[in-house]
Structures are given as structure tokens and as C-alpha cells.
Amino acid sequence: MQTKPVGSEIPEMARLTITIAQTGETFFCSSAMSVLQGMASLGRKGIPAGCHCGGCGVCKIEILAGEYQCGLMSRAHVSEDEQNRAVVLACRIRPQSDLLVRVVGKMCKSVCR
């Protein structure tokens, strides 16, 4: 009889690299986390966390390269045109590959100092 190692039933999560274009900083993020959660791992003071559900618009970023899954976002903060140009809220996307992002909007002031 063959047995599986403990924890083998848990799917392996990808460890992806997210790069902030303006600063060159990188951080790791799994495909199960939002980019905002990964960004918080930088440990920098002043990264606005907002509501974490796409309603406040504080964490707006532009994806310059890479693949991601996107959840619902308030149209008050991200228009359909912006979303088509890969402008999204960091709290509502999960990376599916390494990402290159540009911080825009309210979060730019605190991240790009």
C-alpha cells in the first residue's frame, strides 16, 4: 500500500515576482493572494490598504506585463476603458505569472517616494 506525504493534497501555489516599475522594488506573491496583499509584505509604511474589496479605489495600478485574474471592481474607480487598458485595483487581482506594474492614483504618492 502506497501512502501520500502529509499535505500532498494541498495544491502547490506559485511563487510569483511582482516588480514595481517606478521604484524597481520586487516582492513575492502567490497566485492565491491579491497583489495588494503581496505588496503589504514589503513592510513599507504608508501603503494604503483601503477596503480590500474593490470599493474604495485607493490601490489602483496598471499592469505593464504579465497575466492576472481580475475580480469585480467599482466602476466609480475603474472605468471599463481603464480596465481594458489593464488599469485595475491591486486588491482585486491575483497574479498568474510574474507581473510588472505601475502604481497610479492615490497610492502612487506613498509607494513612489
PDB file as gemmi writes it, atoms N, CA and C in Angstrom:
CRYST1    1.000    1.000    1.000  90.00  90.00  90.00 P 1                      
ATOM      1  N   MET A   1       0.846  -1.184   0.000  1.00  0.00           N  
ATOM      2  CA  MET A   1       0.000   0.000   0.000  1.00  0.00           C  
ATOM      3  C   MET A   1       0.891   1.247   0.000  1.00  0.00           C  
ATOM      4  N   GLN A   2       0.576   2.168  -0.912  1.00  0.00           N  
ATOM      5  CA  GLN A   2       1.341   3.394  -1.040  1.00  0.00           C  
ATOM      6  C   GLN A   2       0.615   4.523  -0.311  1.00  0.00           C  
ATOM      7  N   THR A   3       1.333   5.315   0.456  1.00  0.00           N  
ATOM      8  CA  THR A   3       0.711   6.440   1.148  1.00  0.00           C  
ATOM      9  C   THR A   3       1.269   7.751   0.602  1.00  0.00           C  
ATOM     10  N   LYS A   4       0.466   8.796   0.673  1.00  0.00           N  
ATOM     11  CA  LYS A   4       0.886  10.124   0.218  1.00  0.00           C  
ATOM     12  C   LYS A   4       1.500  10.878   1.389  1.00  0.00           C  
ATOM     13  N   PRO A   5       2.500  11.735   1.120  1.00  0.00           N  
ATOM     14  CA  PRO A   5       3.052  12.547   2.197  1.00  0.00           C  
ATOM     15  C   PRO A   5       2.004  13.510   2.752  1.00  0.00           C  
ATOM     16  N   VAL A   6       2.149  13.873   4.018  1.00  0.00           N  
ATOM     17  CA  VAL A   6       1.224  14.810   4.650  1.00  0.00           C  
ATOM     18  C   VAL A   6       1.246  16.122   3.873  1.00  0.00           C  
ATOM     19  N   GLY A   7       0.078  16.657   3.559  1.00  0.00           N  
ATOM     20  CA  GLY A   7      -0.039  17.932   2.870  1.00  0.00           C  
ATOM     21  C   GLY A   7       0.000  17.812   1.365  1.00  0.00           C  
ATOM     22  N   SER A   8       0.168  16.625   0.815  1.00  0.00           N  
ATOM     23  CA  SER A   8       0.255  16.493  -0.643  1.00  0.00           C  
ATOM     24  C   SER A   8      -1.068  16.800  -1.332  1.00  0.00           C  
ATOM     25  N   GLU A   9      -2.175  16.778  -0.576  1.00  0.00           N  
ATOM     26  CA  GLU A   9      -3.471  17.089  -1.165  1.00  0.00           C  
ATOM     27  C   GLU A   9      -3.661  18.592  -1.387  1.00  0.00           C  
ATOM     28  N   ILE A  10      -2.794  19.401  -0.783  1.00  0.00           N  
ATOM     29  CA  ILE A  10      -2.887  20.854  -0.938  1.00  0.00           C  
ATOM     30  C   ILE A  10      -2.210  21.252  -2.238  1.00  0.00           C  
ATOM     31  N   PRO A  11      -2.930  21.969  -3.105  1.00  0.00           N  
ATOM     32  CA  PRO A  11      -2.315  22.356  -4.377  1.00  0.00           C  
ATOM     33  C   PRO A  11      -1.118  23.277  -4.161  1.00  0.00           C  
ATOM     34  N   GLU A  12      -0.109  23.093  -4.967  1.00  0.00           N  
ATOM     35  CA  GLU A  12       1.078  23.935  -4.873  1.00  0.00           C  
ATOM     36  C   GLU A  12       0.753  25.321  -5.413  1.00  0.00           C  
ATOM     37  N   MET A  13       1.078  26.337  -4.636  1.00  0.00           N  
ATOM     38  CA  MET A  13       0.829  27.712  -5.068  1.00  0.00           C  
ATOM     39  C   MET A  13       2.085  28.269  -5.703  1.00  0.00           C  
ATOM     40  N   ALA A  14       1.891  28.959  -6.777  1.00  0.00           N  
ATOM     41  CA  ALA A  14       3.026  29.552  -7.485  1.00  0.00           C  
ATOM     42  C   ALA A  14       3.576  30.728  -6.689  1.00  0.00           C  
ATOM     43  N   ARG A  15       4.871  30.843  -6.643  1.00  0.00           N  
ATOM     44  CA  ARG A  15       5.518  31.990  -6.011  1.00  0.00           C  
ATOM     45  C   ARG A  15       5.964  32.904  -7.139  1.00  0.00           C  
ATOM     46  N   LEU A  16       5.254  33.989  -7.287  1.00  0.00           N  
ATOM     47  CA  LEU A  16       5.455  34.867  -8.434  1.00  0.00           C  
ATOM     48  C   LEU A  16       6.118  36.162  -8.002  1.00  0.00           C  
ATOM     49  N   THR A  17       6.868  36.762  -8.905  1.00  0.00           N  
ATOM     50  CA  THR A  17       7.568  38.012  -8.613  1.00  0.00           C  
ATOM     51  C   THR A  17       6.805  39.183  -9.213  1.00  0.00           C  
ATOM     52  N   ILE A  18       6.526  40.167  -8.352  1.00  0.00           N  
ATOM     53  CA  ILE A  18       5.855  41.391  -8.785  1.00  0.00           C  
ATOM     54  C   ILE A  18       6.886  42.515  -8.712  1.00  0.00           C  
ATOM     55  N   THR A  19       7.043  43.265  -9.789  1.00  0.00           N  
ATOM     56  CA  THR A  19       8.003  44.372  -9.834  1.00  0.00           C  
ATOM     57  C   THR A  19       7.252  45.686 -10.011  1.00  0.00           C  
ATOM     58  N   ILE A  20       7.597  46.664  -9.158  1.00  0.00           N  
ATOM     59  CA  ILE A  20       7.003  47.997  -9.270  1.00  0.00           C  
ATOM     60  C   ILE A  20       7.893  48.803 -10.211  1.00  0.00           C  
ATOM     61  N   ALA A  21       7.359  49.213 -11.346  1.00  0.00           N  
ATOM     62  CA  ALA A  21       8.155  49.852 -12.399  1.00  0.00           C  
ATOM     63  C   ALA A  21       8.842  51.128 -11.919  1.00  0.00           C  
ATOM     64  N   GLN A  22       8.139  51.962 -11.145  1.00  0.00           N  
ATOM     65  CA  GLN A  22       8.708  53.258 -10.759  1.00  0.00           C  
ATOM     66  C   GLN A  22       9.885  53.151  -9.798  1.00  0.00           C  
ATOM     67  N   THR A  23       9.889  52.120  -8.950  1.00  0.00           N  
ATOM     68  CA  THR A  23      10.935  52.017  -7.925  1.00  0.00           C  
ATOM     69  C   THR A  23      11.892  50.863  -8.169  1.00  0.00           C  
ATOM     70  N   GLY A  24      11.514  49.905  -8.987  1.00  0.00           N  
ATOM     71  CA  GLY A  24      12.326  48.720  -9.202  1.00  0.00           C  
ATOM     72  C   GLY A  24      12.214  47.703  -8.078  1.00  0.00           C  
ATOM     73  N   GLU A  25      11.406  48.004  -7.066  1.00  0.00           N  
ATOM     74  CA  GLU A  25      11.215  47.068  -5.953  1.00  0.00           C  
ATOM     75  C   GLU A  25      10.476  45.826  -6.451  1.00  0.00           C  
ATOM     76  N   THR A  26      10.804  44.694  -5.823  1.00  0.00           N  
ATOM     77  CA  THR A  26      10.106  43.454  -6.144  1.00  0.00           C  
ATOM     78  C   THR A  26       9.596  42.822  -4.859  1.00  0.00           C  
ATOM     79  N   PHE A  27       8.549  42.053  -4.998  1.00  0.00           N  
ATOM     80  CA  PHE A  27       8.034  41.263  -3.884  1.00  0.00           C  
ATOM     81  C   PHE A  27       7.403  39.999  -4.444  1.00  0.00           C  
ATOM     82  N   PHE A  28       7.308  38.998  -3.570  1.00  0.00           N  
ATOM     83  CA  PHE A  28       6.700  37.740  -3.983  1.00  0.00           C  
ATOM     84  C   PHE A  28       5.225  37.749  -3.658  1.00  0.00           C  
ATOM     85  N   CYS A  29       4.477  37.064  -4.478  1.00  0.00           N  
ATOM     86  CA  CYS A  29       3.036  36.951  -4.284  1.00  0.00           C  
ATOM     87  C   CYS A  29       2.612  35.597  -4.847  1.00  0.00           C  
ATOM     88  N   SER A  30       1.748  34.910  -4.153  1.00  0.00           N  
ATOM     89  CA  SER A  30       1.249  33.648  -4.697  1.00  0.00           C  
ATOM     90  C   SER A  30       0.031  33.929  -5.568  1.00  0.00           C  
ATOM     91  N   SER A  31      -0.325  32.975  -6.375  1.00  0.00           N  
ATOM     92  CA  SER A  31      -1.495  33.139  -7.233  1.00  0.00           C  
ATOM     93  C   SER A  31      -2.793  33.104  -6.433  1.00  0.00           C  
ATOM     94  N   ALA A  32      -2.705  32.755  -5.150  1.00  0.00           N  
ATOM     95  CA  ALA A  32      -3.891  32.730  -4.291  1.00  0.00           C  
ATOM     96  C   ALA A  32      -4.069  34.040  -3.527  1.00  0.00           C  
ATOM     97  N   MET A  33      -3.094  34.944  -3.627  1.00  0.00           N  
ATOM     98  CA  MET A  33      -3.145  36.220  -2.908  1.00  0.00           C  
ATOM     99  C   MET A  33      -3.456  37.350  -3.882  1.00  0.00           C  
ATOM    100  N   SER A  34      -4.000  38.441  -3.333  1.00  0.00           N  
ATOM    101  CA  SER A  34      -4.140  39.636  -4.172  1.00  0.00           C  
ATOM    102  C   SER A  34      -2.777  40.317  -4.247  1.00  0.00           C  
ATOM    103  N   VAL A  35      -2.581  41.101  -5.284  1.00  0.00           N  
ATOM    104  CA  VAL A  35      -1.324  41.848  -5.426  1.00  0.00           C  
ATOM    105  C   VAL A  35      -1.162  42.822  -4.257  1.00  0.00           C  
ATOM    106  N   LEU A  36      -2.270  43.376  -3.755  1.00  0.00           N  
ATOM    107  CA  LEU A  36      -2.181  44.282  -2.610  1.00  0.00           C  
ATOM    108  C   LEU A  36      -1.661  43.554  -1.375  1.00  0.00           C  
ATOM    109  N   GLN A  37      -2.112  42.320  -1.146  1.00  0.00           N  
ATOM    110  CA  GLN A  37      -1.607  41.540  -0.012  1.00  0.00           C  
ATOM    111  C   GLN A  37      -0.106  41.314  -0.155  1.00  0.00           C  
ATOM    112  N   GLY A  38       0.323  40.984  -1.352  1.00  0.00           N  
ATOM    113  CA  GLY A  38       1.756  40.793  -1.581  1.00  0.00           C  
ATOM    114  C   GLY A  38       2.528  42.091  -1.389  1.00  0.00           C  
ATOM    115  N   MET A  39       1.960  43.191  -1.852  1.00  0.00           N  
ATOM    116  CA  MET A  39       2.605  44.493  -1.725  1.00  0.00           C  
ATOM    117  C   MET A  39       2.795  44.861  -0.259  1.00  0.00           C  
ATOM    118  N   ALA A  40       1.843  44.499   0.566  1.00  0.00           N  
ATOM    119  CA  ALA A  40       1.946  44.780   2.002  1.00  0.00           C  
ATOM    120  C   ALA A  40       3.147  44.068   2.619  1.00  0.00           C  
ATOM    121  N   SER A  41       3.586  42.978   1.996  1.00  0.00           N  
ATOM    122  CA  SER A  41       4.737  42.236   2.520  1.00  0.00           C  
ATOM    123  C   SER A  41       6.031  43.029   2.393  1.00  0.00           C  
ATOM    124  N   LEU A  42       6.015  44.117   1.611  1.00  0.00           N  
ATOM    125  CA  LEU A  42       7.194  44.973   1.531  1.00  0.00           C  
ATOM    126  C   LEU A  42       7.485  45.617   2.881  1.00  0.00           C  
ATOM    127  N   GLY A  43       6.457  45.711   3.718  1.00  0.00           N  
ATOM    128  CA  GLY A  43       6.636  46.271   5.049  1.00  0.00           C  
ATOM    129  C   GLY A  43       6.856  47.765   5.068  1.00  0.00           C  
ATOM    130  N   ARG A  44       6.518  48.429   3.996  1.00  0.00           N  
ATOM    131  CA  ARG A  44       6.696  49.882   3.957  1.00  0.00           C  
ATOM    132  C   ARG A  44       5.510  50.571   4.613  1.00  0.00           C  
ATOM    133  N   LYS A  45       5.814  51.589   5.370  1.00  0.00           N  
ATOM    134  CA  LYS A  45       4.750  52.390   5.960  1.00  0.00           C  
ATOM    135  C   LYS A  45       4.081  53.187   4.847  1.00  0.00           C  
ATOM    136  N   GLY A  46       2.800  53.414   5.010  1.00  0.00           N  
ATOM    137  CA  GLY A  46       2.092  54.303   4.109  1.00  0.00           C  
ATOM    138  C   GLY A  46       1.473  53.654   2.894  1.00  0.00           C  
ATOM    139  N   ILE A  47       1.609  52.334   2.722  1.00  0.00           N  
ATOM    140  CA  ILE A  47       0.903  51.700   1.604  1.00  0.00           C  
ATOM    141  C   ILE A  47      -0.565  51.628   2.005  1.00  0.00           C  
ATOM    142  N   PRO A  48      -1.416  52.374   1.326  1.00  0.00           N  
ATOM    143  CA  PRO A  48      -2.815  52.407   1.726  1.00  0.00           C  
ATOM    144  C   PRO A  48      -3.504  51.078   1.444  1.00  0.00           C  
ATOM    145  N   ALA A  49      -4.168  50.553   2.430  1.00  0.00           N  
ATOM    146  CA  ALA A  49      -4.814  49.252   2.283  1.00  0.00           C  
ATOM    147  C   ALA A  49      -6.273  49.395   1.878  1.00  0.00           C  
ATOM    148  N   GLY A  50      -6.927  50.462   2.264  1.00  0.00           N  
ATOM    149  CA  GLY A  50      -8.309  50.686   1.885  1.00  0.00           C  
ATOM    150  C   GLY A  50      -9.249  49.586   2.324  1.00  0.00           C  
ATOM    151  N   CYS A  51     -10.214  49.273   1.478  1.00  0.00           N  
ATOM    152  CA  CYS A  51     -11.289  48.345   1.856  1.00  0.00           C  
ATOM    153  C   CYS A  51     -10.973  46.884   1.524  1.00  0.00           C  
ATOM    154  N   HIS A  52     -10.012  46.594   0.672  1.00  0.00           N  
ATOM    155  CA  HIS A  52      -9.630  45.239   0.248  1.00  0.00           C  
ATOM    156  C   HIS A  52     -10.699  44.538  -0.582  1.00  0.00           C  
ATOM    157  N   CYS A  53     -11.717  45.246  -1.041  1.00  0.00           N  
ATOM    158  CA  CYS A  53     -12.759  44.567  -1.827  1.00  0.00           C  
ATOM    159  C   CYS A  53     -13.140  45.336  -3.091  1.00  0.00           C  
ATOM    160  N   GLY A  54     -12.290  46.242  -3.529  1.00  0.00           N  
ATOM    161  CA  GLY A  54     -12.536  46.918  -4.794  1.00  0.00           C  
ATOM    162  C   GLY A  54     -13.497  48.079  -4.726  1.00  0.00           C  
ATOM    163  N   GLY A  55     -13.824  48.542  -3.550  1.00  0.00           N  
ATOM    164  CA  GLY A  55     -14.816  49.591  -3.427  1.00  0.00           C  
ATOM    165  C   GLY A  55     -14.276  50.990  -3.218  1.00  0.00           C  
ATOM    166  N   CYS A  56     -13.010  51.107  -2.770  1.00  0.00           N  
ATOM    167  CA  CYS A  56     -12.509  52.447  -2.428  1.00  0.00           C  
ATOM    168  C   CYS A  56     -11.588  53.030  -3.505  1.00  0.00           C  
ATOM    169  N   GLY A  57     -10.971  52.223  -4.303  1.00  0.00           N  
ATOM    170  CA  GLY A  57     -10.148  52.709  -5.407  1.00  0.00           C  
ATOM    171  C   GLY A  57      -8.770  53.197  -5.036  1.00  0.00           C  
ATOM    172  N   VAL A  58      -8.346  53.006  -3.803  1.00  0.00           N  
ATOM    173  CA  VAL A  58      -7.053  53.521  -3.347  1.00  0.00           C  
ATOM    174  C   VAL A  58      -5.874  52.803  -4.012  1.00  0.00           C  
ATOM    175  N   CYS A  59      -6.017  51.545  -4.317  1.00  0.00           N  
ATOM    176  CA  CYS A  59      -4.875  50.723  -4.744  1.00  0.00           C  
ATOM    177  C   CYS A  59      -4.820  50.537  -6.269  1.00  0.00           C  
ATOM    178  N   LYS A  60      -5.053  51.581  -6.998  1.00  0.00           N  
ATOM    179  CA  LYS A  60      -5.092  51.485  -8.466  1.00  0.00           C  
ATOM    180  C   LYS A  60      -3.682  51.308  -9.037  1.00  0.00           C  
ATOM    181  N   ILE A  61      -3.534  50.343  -9.922  1.00  0.00           N  
ATOM    182  CA  ILE A  61      -2.261  50.081 -10.596  1.00  0.00           C  
ATOM    183  C   ILE A  61      -2.533  49.801 -12.070  1.00  0.00           C  
ATOM    184  N   GLU A  62      -1.480  49.865 -12.853  1.00  0.00           N  
ATOM    185  CA  GLU A  62      -1.557  49.480 -14.265  1.00  0.00           C  
ATOM    186  C   GLU A  62      -0.635  48.283 -14.456  1.00  0.00           C  
ATOM    187  N   ILE A  63      -1.133  47.255 -15.086  1.00  0.00           N  
ATOM    188  CA  ILE A  63      -0.321  46.074 -15.374  1.00  0.00           C  
ATOM    189  C   ILE A  63       0.407  46.325 -16.690  1.00  0.00           C  
ATOM    190  N   LEU A  64       1.723  46.368 -16.642  1.00  0.00           N  
ATOM    191  CA  LEU A  64       2.523  46.613 -17.842  1.00  0.00           C  
ATOM    192  C   LEU A  64       2.930  45.313 -18.525  1.00  0.00           C  
ATOM    193  N   ALA A  65       3.027  44.242 -17.758  1.00  0.00           N  
ATOM    194  CA  ALA A  65       3.378  42.934 -18.329  1.00  0.00           C  
ATOM    195  C   ALA A  65       2.942  41.846 -17.370  1.00  0.00           C  
ATOM    196  N   GLY A  66       2.486  40.736 -17.933  1.00  0.00           N  
ATOM    197  CA  GLY A  66       2.127  39.577 -17.129  1.00  0.00           C  
ATOM    198  C   GLY A  66       0.649  39.248 -17.210  1.00  0.00           C  
ATOM    199  N   GLU A  67       0.315  38.111 -16.649  1.00  0.00           N  
ATOM    200  CA  GLU A  67      -1.055  37.600 -16.659  1.00  0.00           C  
ATOM    201  C   GLU A  67      -1.644  37.677 -15.257  1.00  0.00           C  
ATOM    202  N   TYR A  68      -2.948  37.914 -15.171  1.00  0.00           N  
ATOM    203  CA  TYR A  68      -3.615  38.013 -13.881  1.00  0.00           C  
ATOM    204  C   TYR A  68      -5.089  37.671 -14.025  1.00  0.00           C  
ATOM    205  N   GLN A  69      -5.699  37.298 -12.888  1.00  0.00           N  
ATOM    206  CA  GLN A  69      -7.148  37.126 -12.827  1.00  0.00           C  
ATOM    207  C   GLN A  69      -7.714  38.348 -12.133  1.00  0.00           C  
ATOM    208  N   CYS A  70      -8.860  38.789 -12.575  1.00  0.00           N  
ATOM    209  CA  CYS A  70      -9.433  40.021 -12.050  1.00  0.00           C  
ATOM    210  C   CYS A  70     -10.834  39.777 -11.483  1.00  0.00           C  
ATOM    211  N   GLY A  71     -11.057  40.266 -10.266  1.00  0.00           N  
ATOM    212  CA  GLY A  71     -12.376  40.205  -9.653  1.00  0.00           C  
ATOM    213  C   GLY A  71     -13.165  41.465  -9.968  1.00  0.00           C  
ATOM    214  N   LEU A  72     -14.341  41.569  -9.398  1.00  0.00           N  
ATOM    215  CA  LEU A  72     -15.190  42.736  -9.624  1.00  0.00           C  
ATOM    216  C   LEU A  72     -14.600  43.978  -8.979  1.00  0.00           C  
ATOM    217  N   MET A  73     -14.748  45.106  -9.670  1.00  0.00           N  
ATOM    218  CA  MET A  73     -14.277  46.392  -9.156  1.00  0.00           C  
ATOM    219  C   MET A  73     -15.363  47.430  -9.361  1.00  0.00           C  
ATOM    220  N   SER A  74     -15.387  48.421  -8.508  1.00  0.00           N  
ATOM    221  CA  SER A  74     -16.350  49.505  -8.636  1.00  0.00           C  
ATOM    222  C   SER A  74     -16.037  50.319  -9.882  1.00  0.00           C  
ATOM    223  N   ARG A  75     -17.046  50.548 -10.718  1.00  0.00           N  
ATOM    224  CA  ARG A  75     -16.877  51.387 -11.918  1.00  0.00           C  
ATOM    225  C   ARG A  75     -16.667  52.853 -11.523  1.00  0.00           C  
ATOM    226  N   ALA A  76     -16.954  53.204 -10.290  1.00  0.00           N  
ATOM    227  CA  ALA A  76     -16.676  54.554  -9.817  1.00  0.00           C  
ATOM    228  C   ALA A  76     -15.171  54.801  -9.741  1.00  0.00           C  
ATOM    229  N   HIS A  77     -14.378  53.723  -9.666  1.00  0.00           N  
ATOM    230  CA  HIS A  77     -12.924  53.856  -9.515  1.00  0.00           C  
ATOM    231  C   HIS A  77     -12.136  53.345 -10.710  1.00  0.00           C  
ATOM    232  N   VAL A  78     -12.667  52.362 -11.421  1.00  0.00           N  
ATOM    233  CA  VAL A  78     -12.004  51.830 -12.616  1.00  0.00           C  
ATOM    234  C   VAL A  78     -13.053  51.720 -13.717  1.00  0.00           C  
ATOM    235  N   SER A  79     -12.912  52.565 -14.732  1.00  0.00           N  
ATOM    236  CA  SER A  79     -13.872  52.522 -15.839  1.00  0.00           C  
ATOM    237  C   SER A  79     -13.605  51.284 -16.704  1.00  0.00           C  
ATOM    238  N   GLU A  80     -14.582  50.973 -17.542  1.00  0.00           N  
ATOM    239  CA  GLU A  80     -14.410  49.841 -18.447  1.00  0.00           C  
ATOM    240  C   GLU A  80     -13.221  50.079 -19.383  1.00  0.00           C  
ATOM    241  N   ASP A  81     -13.074  51.334 -19.838  1.00  0.00           N  
ATOM    242  CA  ASP A  81     -11.951  51.688 -20.710  1.00  0.00           C  
ATOM    243  C   ASP A  81     -10.620  51.473 -19.984  1.00  0.00           C  
ATOM    244  N   GLU A  82     -10.536  51.914 -18.724  1.00  0.00           N  
ATOM    245  CA  GLU A  82      -9.298  51.704 -17.950  1.00  0.00           C  
ATOM    246  C   GLU A  82      -9.011  50.209 -17.793  1.00  0.00           C  
ATOM    247  N   GLN A  83     -10.026  49.448 -17.449  1.00  0.00           N  
ATOM    248  CA  GLN A  83      -9.827  48.009 -17.255  1.00  0.00           C  
ATOM    249  C   GLN A  83      -9.345  47.351 -18.548  1.00  0.00           C  
ATOM    250  N   ASN A  84      -9.865  47.817 -19.679  1.00  0.00           N  
ATOM    251  CA  ASN A  84      -9.406  47.290 -20.967  1.00  0.00           C  
ATOM    252  C   ASN A  84      -7.943  47.635 -21.242  1.00  0.00           C  
ATOM    253  N   ARG A  85      -7.463  48.737 -20.618  1.00  0.00           N  
ATOM    254  CA  ARG A  85      -6.054  49.133 -20.751  1.00  0.00           C  
ATOM    255  C   ARG A  85      -5.205  48.584 -19.601  1.00  0.00           C  
ATOM    256  N   ALA A  86      -5.746  47.578 -18.871  1.00  0.00           N  
ATOM    257  CA  ALA A  86      -5.045  46.900 -17.773  1.00  0.00           C  
ATOM    258  C   ALA A  86      -4.816  47.801 -16.559  1.00  0.00           C  
ATOM    259  N   VAL A  87      -5.673  48.800 -16.381  1.00  0.00           N  
ATOM    260  CA  VAL A  87      -5.671  49.591 -15.144  1.00  0.00           C  
ATOM    261  C   VAL A  87      -6.683  48.917 -14.218  1.00  0.00           C  
ATOM    262  N   VAL A  88      -6.204  48.468 -13.058  1.00  0.00           N  
ATOM    263  CA  VAL A  88      -7.020  47.649 -12.158  1.00  0.00           C  
ATOM    264  C   VAL A  88      -6.757  48.054 -10.711  1.00  0.00           C  
ATOM    265  N   LEU A  89      -7.484  47.440  -9.799  1.00  0.00           N  
ATOM    266  CA  LEU A  89      -7.234  47.638  -8.370  1.00  0.00           C  
ATOM    267  C   LEU A  89      -6.411  46.456  -7.859  1.00  0.00           C  
ATOM    268  N   ALA A  90      -5.319  46.748  -7.171  1.00  0.00           N  
ATOM    269  CA  ALA A  90      -4.405  45.695  -6.708  1.00  0.00           C  
ATOM    270  C   ALA A  90      -5.089  44.707  -5.765  1.00  0.00           C  
ATOM    271  N   CYS A  91      -6.114  45.169  -5.071  1.00  0.00           N  
ATOM    272  CA  CYS A  91      -6.815  44.276  -4.135  1.00  0.00           C  
ATOM    273  C   CYS A  91      -7.702  43.270  -4.848  1.00  0.00           C  
ATOM    274  N   ARG A  92      -7.983  43.482  -6.140  1.00  0.00           N  
ATOM    275  CA  ARG A  92      -8.925  42.626  -6.859  1.00  0.00           C  
ATOM    276  C   ARG A  92      -8.275  41.755  -7.921  1.00  0.00           C  
ATOM    277  N   ILE A  93      -6.965  41.762  -7.990  1.00  0.00           N  
ATOM    278  CA  ILE A  93      -6.326  40.886  -8.982  1.00  0.00           C  
ATOM    279  C   ILE A  93      -5.385  39.903  -8.297  1.00  0.00           C  
ATOM    280  N   ARG A  94      -5.287  38.740  -8.894  1.00  0.00           N  
ATOM    281  CA  ARG A  94      -4.378  37.688  -8.430  1.00  0.00           C  
ATOM    282  C   ARG A  94      -3.444  37.364  -9.595  1.00  0.00           C  
ATOM    283  N   PRO A  95      -2.148  37.403  -9.337  1.00  0.00           N  
ATOM    284  CA  PRO A  95      -1.196  37.157 -10.432  1.00  0.00           C  
ATOM    285  C   PRO A  95      -1.261  35.702 -10.909  1.00  0.00           C  
ATOM    286  N   GLN A  96      -1.080  35.535 -12.201  1.00  0.00           N  
ATOM    287  CA  GLN A  96      -0.993  34.191 -12.787  1.00  0.00           C  
ATOM    288  C   GLN A  96       0.390  33.972 -13.405  1.00  0.00           C  
ATOM    289  N   SER A  97       1.202  35.030 -13.386  1.00  0.00           N  
ATOM    290  CA  SER A  97       2.589  34.974 -13.847  1.00  0.00           C  
ATOM    291  C   SER A  97       3.322  36.120 -13.145  1.00  0.00           C  
ATOM    292  N   ASP A  98       4.622  36.236 -13.354  1.00  0.00           N  
ATOM    293  CA  ASP A  98       5.330  37.406 -12.849  1.00  0.00           C  
ATOM    294  C   ASP A  98       4.680  38.643 -13.463  1.00  0.00           C  
ATOM    295  N   LEU A  99       4.629  39.728 -12.680  1.00  0.00           N  
ATOM    296  CA  LEU A  99       3.982  40.951 -13.168  1.00  0.00           C  
ATOM    297  C   LEU A  99       4.932  42.136 -13.080  1.00  0.00           C  
ATOM    298  N   LEU A 100       4.813  43.043 -14.024  1.00  0.00           N  
ATOM    299  CA  LEU A 100       5.426  44.363 -13.964  1.00  0.00           C  
ATOM    300  C   LEU A 100       4.269  45.339 -13.844  1.00  0.00           C  
ATOM    301  N   VAL A 101       4.247  46.130 -12.758  1.00  0.00           N  
ATOM    302  CA  VAL A 101       3.118  47.018 -12.518  1.00  0.00           C  
ATOM    303  C   VAL A 101       3.607  48.454 -12.365  1.00  0.00           C  
ATOM    304  N   ARG A 102       2.722  49.374 -12.665  1.00  0.00           N  
ATOM    305  CA  ARG A 102       2.975  50.807 -12.449  1.00  0.00           C  
ATOM    306  C   ARG A 102       1.895  51.291 -11.504  1.00  0.00           C  
ATOM    307  N   VAL A 103       2.306  51.881 -10.407  1.00  0.00           N  
ATOM    308  CA  VAL A 103       1.355  52.389  -9.427  1.00  0.00           C  
ATOM    309  C   VAL A 103       0.793  53.712  -9.942  1.00  0.00           C  
ATOM    310  N   VAL A 104      -0.517  53.864  -9.899  1.00  0.00           N  
ATOM    311  CA  VAL A 104      -1.177  55.089 -10.344  1.00  0.00           C  
ATOM    312  C   VAL A 104      -2.154  55.536  -9.258  1.00  0.00           C  
ATOM    313  N   GLY A 105      -2.690  56.708  -9.400  1.00  0.00           N  
ATOM    314  CA  GLY A 105      -3.710  57.178  -8.477  1.00  0.00           C  
ATOM    315  C   GLY A 105      -3.163  57.497  -7.095  1.00  0.00           C  
ATOM    316  N   LYS A 106      -4.034  57.378  -6.109  1.00  0.00           N  
ATOM    317  CA  LYS A 106      -3.735  57.788  -4.739  1.00  0.00           C  
ATOM    318  C   LYS A 106      -2.552  57.044  -4.120  1.00  0.00           C  
ATOM    319  N   MET A 107      -2.338  55.796  -4.484  1.00  0.00           N  
ATOM    320  CA  MET A 107      -1.275  55.003  -3.876  1.00  0.00           C  
ATOM    321  C   MET A 107       0.106  55.427  -4.375  1.00  0.00           C  
ATOM    322  N   CYS A 108       0.178  56.085  -5.506  1.00  0.00           N  
ATOM    323  CA  CYS A 108       1.462  56.467  -6.091  1.00  0.00           C  
ATOM    324  C   CYS A 108       2.258  57.355  -5.135  1.00  0.00           C  
ATOM    325  N   LYS A 109       1.582  58.266  -4.469  1.00  0.00           N  
ATOM    326  CA  LYS A 109       2.255  59.202  -3.571  1.00  0.00           C  
ATOM    327  C   LYS A 109       3.003  58.465  -2.456  1.00  0.00           C  
ATOM    328  N   SER A 110       2.428  57.398  -1.920  1.00  0.00           N  
ATOM    329  CA  SER A 110       3.065  56.694  -0.804  1.00  0.00           C  
ATOM    330  C   SER A 110       4.049  55.617  -1.251  1.00  0.00           C  
ATOM    331  N   VAL A 111       3.858  55.033  -2.401  1.00  0.00           N  
ATOM    332  CA  VAL A 111       4.730  53.950  -2.861  1.00  0.00           C  
ATOM    333  C   VAL A 111       5.946  54.480  -3.619  1.00  0.00           C  
ATOM    334  N   CYS A 112       5.779  55.557  -4.340  1.00  0.00           N  
ATOM    335  CA  CYS A 112       6.829  56.034  -5.245  1.00  0.00           C  
ATOM    336  C   CYS A 112       7.647  57.188  -4.666  1.00  0.00           C  
ATOM    337  N   ARG A 113       7.773  57.255  -3.385  1.00  0.00           N  
ATOM    338  CA  ARG A 113       8.571  58.323  -2.764  1.00  0.00           C  
ATOM    339  C   ARG A 113      10.026  58.129  -3.050  1.00  0.00           C  
TER     340      ARG A 113                                                      
END                                                                             
